Amino acid sequence: MASVDGDWDVTIKSPMGDQKAVLTVNSDGGSFSGKMAGGLGSMDIPSGTVDGNTISWSMDMTVPMPMKLDCTATVDGDAISGEVKAGAFGSMGLTGTRK
């Protein structure tokens, strides 16, 4: 099992082009808290889940429009990959590396 903790430089492949952000993960057993901060602002992650080397969380985005984002990512060493589900926009890829 890989450690999921840390700061991750991530890129989300969105319909508005690549969105770069820093994902911060602080785990505590089967849960984590953190933050996603980038060009579209900063969103707190008050409660996410940890299952082995996979993390899942939801965020409420307000810019450029309000919507809920459901996210899942898997850690492999210092790499992270997954998807962000954004309602009618479908799924967007998420990739990144630990800082």
C-alpha positions, -999 to +999 in steps of 0.1 A: +000+000+000+014+034-010+012+064+012-015+088-001-004+118+020+013+148+005+010+176-019+003+165-055+008+186-086-022+175-107-037+182-141-074+178-148-083+174-185-115+196-185-136+209-214-121+243-206-085+230-212-060+215-188-066+227-153-035+226-130-039+225-093-022+213-061-041+185-042-032+183-005-040+150+012-037+144+050-049+109+058-060+094+091-067+057+086-097+053+063-104+090+058-086+121+048-090+159+047-073+183+024-076+210-003-075+214-041-061+248-051-055+261-086-065+285-113-102+281-106-098+288-069-093+268-037-117+242-025-115+225+009-120+187+011-134+183+047-139+145+043-126+120+018-121+082+020-090+061+018-092+025+006-057+011+003-040+034-023-072+048-036-088+081-024-123+094-031-138+128-024-164+153-035-161+190-039-186+218-046-172+240-074-186+275-078-164+289-107-172+291-136-205+275-126-219+257-095-216+219-097-206+190-076-174+172-085-170+135-075-133+125-076-114+092-074-076+087-077-051+059-072-016+064-059+013+044-074+045+055-057+049+092-065+023+092-093-015+097-090-042+091-116-079+090-116-110+108-127-132+138-119-170+133-126-187+166-133-224+160-139-234+167-175-198+173-185-190+136-178-156+122-166-123+141-169-089+125-164-067+135-134-030+128-134-001+141-113+030+137-093+039+141-056+058+173-049 
